[in-house]
Amino acid sequence: MNQRDFSNWQLFLDQQLDDLYKSSDRLDQFKALKTNYQRIDFVYSFNSIINKYLETVSFADDQKSQELSELYRKKGNSFYAKKDSQNCLNNYNLALLHAPFNSKSFFLAYSNRSAVFYDLNMFDQCLDDLSSCELHIEQTHKNDNSSNFFNLIFKLVKRKVNCLIKTKQSDSLSRFRESSIFKIFTKTASDLNKESELKEINNLIDDFVKSSLLKTDKLIHKEKKELKCFINDCVDIQFSNKKGRHCVAKEDIKIGEVLFTEKAYCSILLPTSSLKYCDFCFKSFYDEKNRGFEFLNIHPCDHCCGVFYCSNKCKNQSQLIEQNHHHQFECGFLKTMLHNLGLAHLAYRILNSTRPELILKYSCIQKMNDYEKNLINIDYISDTHENNYCQVFYLLTHENKTHVDDLLKYSLTALLLGKKFQSITKKDTIEYLKLVSSLILRHLLQCICNAHAITNLKDDCNDQQTFSRDQERYGTAIYPRVSLLNHSCNSNVVSSFKKNSNTIVVKASRHIKKSEEIFNSYGPHFIKMAYMERKRCLNEQYHFDCDCSECVNQSRLFNEQKLTGLRCFYCMGVKVFSDGKKARSNSLWLKCSDCEKKIDLLNYTSKFDSVNSFIDSIDPESLNDENTQIIIKKLEYLVSDCQKYLCLNENLEFDMHVEIDSNVKIFYLDFSKLIDLMARLNCNLRNLVNGCSLLEKNIKLLEFVYNSRQNEVNIELGHEYFKLSELQCAIEEYEKAFVSINRAISIGKCVYTKESAVINEYYQVKDYIKTFLNK
């Protein structure tokens, strides 16, 4: 039978669904099922088909390869000869990833990487890699008396001795003589009559130990205690039939106040990020700017090619099966299977991050279908493993609102993962398979409407200027406490993540009055997404019609006569009203009171959609000066053309006398992207004064769009002020730059944690500006 890739699992599911539709009785039976256990019991009849499917799947992508490891190592050697440390490290890391455990390739990859660290004076990292080499030598080369082996071990021993000398570790150096690796080296030197090399090493050690000028004091590093999950006392968790569980303010809450700090119950990396972050603690070790690995001792799994770890500690913790740490349940099929299953991977990880006794307890509760009575009695304060899992278990599933086609596909996927989990736990009963599969199904349904993206800031910049900072998603997690927050299209909180972790921090983005509900955003924002589109997205994924204040306000445009804040398509008049009548399902008629002509709102939407498409097609850093000038001319034309339909004057300032409906602010936001791109391209042509002027105008425009006030935080504006301060420094307007960076800092402090790289960068720029102001 031909082997195939697991990416066609969706085709397999579609085929089973088609077969089910051919048997109306069977389909009706599935529709009538009420519990997840019943659904798994039903799809268990597909068990033999799933087994046959698995027999055809190749898991080669997850397997180690000596040949591939050697290929990467040789590439690394060629870059090492050119003194290209970054590309050298990239290839040695990949050589290590693909090397079979304890193979010659495994040993050589660590050995070669240690040489890179040594040349870079990164002695601690070098010592860490040398320790990995020593373990390999002790296990596999005790009786190797070849000349090649001696030359290699001589290099490693000499490198380690020099590292210990340079880091002034005399005690460690003295103990090194008693180590297994040194004894192997001594024996091999004696057998091969290499006394001069042995004497050289001993002299190095003796000279250093005898020296009285070098200190041997060691620094004691205390590990920081892991931050516990935390809910501020000012947050009151309430329950009602209409809103379910939700949060309100017990007292007035100040802007920037921390409301939640929560470590993810579990999290997964996106497939594109799986080799850029530690799979256990989520520490980043990939430098996007240099397109290469950070200079860190990253370690692969011993058995598969799917993950990297930032340290041996994380590596060991992730593989302790008795503690249900996840990788033991995913090793060997992470890349081939789990990376092709989307949120089902997160659902599976919830299960394999949970203790066995809790899995059995809660799967039985689900089978009995008697858990709803406990919804209002959940403890969200205690931070224990069982209590945290209890919170996850009782997250809403919306299974009664999920389409039957999706329910069948989810059930089959849950059964597939249940079979993998069962094969690892070696509990072979059919009942156990059904119990764990039904629990995976429950968690999959929960993940669809409760999973939270983990993001960091990605800079888009050149050597002179940071132009944009976008939130880049690299993982997905479950935060049961933060999931208590209901959605608003104009939320009053903002989230960020602690550096190098999956811990989320939720802060108030504006003043929240006592008894006011605390809202998060599930994605759709009242300015960034049109009302009808938000309504559709929220209903499809989260199964509710949003009734937040912004949605209620914006819905009036579709039902009442309201001034829009747009200029007429024909006479350019500013008195364009909605007439409360839909032109089609996703649009409505507008009417100009000056020329009395009707206008379809979709005309404006189409125009600005084409502008967005043009902006997205431009890669500023790939343009030469001639092409940049051509694009600027095109942008100037688009600005002039689009400006005709917005209530802006020649200086791009909005008309204070015209009421702007929030439904159409999305067009003003699109227009601001034109100005931002023009500013960037002017900077690329070194027209920094023009770039600065455009950016100042764009900030005023954005403040209007977001209706920014002193008591409200907007992340985008914070980044814009930071960009502006950099530009103002470049043209030596330091007093203006000081005002801009202070504005950026005041916004950033309300969003990010103290150790955030963003905040640190803001303060570095402020200190730089101060040096000029103090002269």
Secondary structure, 3 states (H helix, E strand, C coil): CCCECHHHHHHHHHHHHHHHHCCHHHHHHHHCCCCHHHHHHHHHHHHHHHHHHHHCECCHHHCCCHHHHHHHHHHHHHHHHCCCHHHHHHHHHHHHHHCCCCCHHHHHHHHHHHHHHHHCCCHHHHHHHHHHHHHHHHHHCCCCCCHHHHHHHHHHHHHHHHHHHHCCCHHHHHHHCCCHHHHHHHHHHHHCCCHHHHHHHHHHHHHHHHCCCCCCCCCCCCCCCCCCCEECCCEEEEEECCCEEEEEECCCECCCCEEEEEECCEEEECHHHCCCECCCCCCECEECCCCEECCCCCEECCCCCCCEECCHHHHHHHCCHHHCCHHHHCCCCCCCCHHHCCHHHHHHHHHHCCCHHHHHHHHHHHHHCCCHHHHHHCCCCCCCHHHHHHHHHCCCCCHHHCCHHHHHHHHHHHHHHHHHHHHHHCCCCHHHHHHHHHHHHHHHHHHHHHCEEEEEEEEEECCCCEEEEEEEEEEEEECCCHHHCEECCCCCEEEEECCCCCEEEEEECECECCCCECEECCCCCCCCCCHHHHHHHHHHHHCCCCCCHHHHHHHHHHCCCCECCECCCCCCCCCEEECCCCCECCECEEEECCCCCEEEHHHHHHHHHHHHHHHHCCCHHHCCHHHHHHHHHHHHHHHHHHHCCECECCCCCECCCCCCCHHHHHHHHHHHHHHHHHHHHHHHCCCHHHHHHHHHHHHHHHHHHCCCCCCECCHHHHHHHHHHHHHHHHCCCHHHHHHHHHHHHHHHHCCCCCCCHHHHHHHHHHHHHHHHHCC
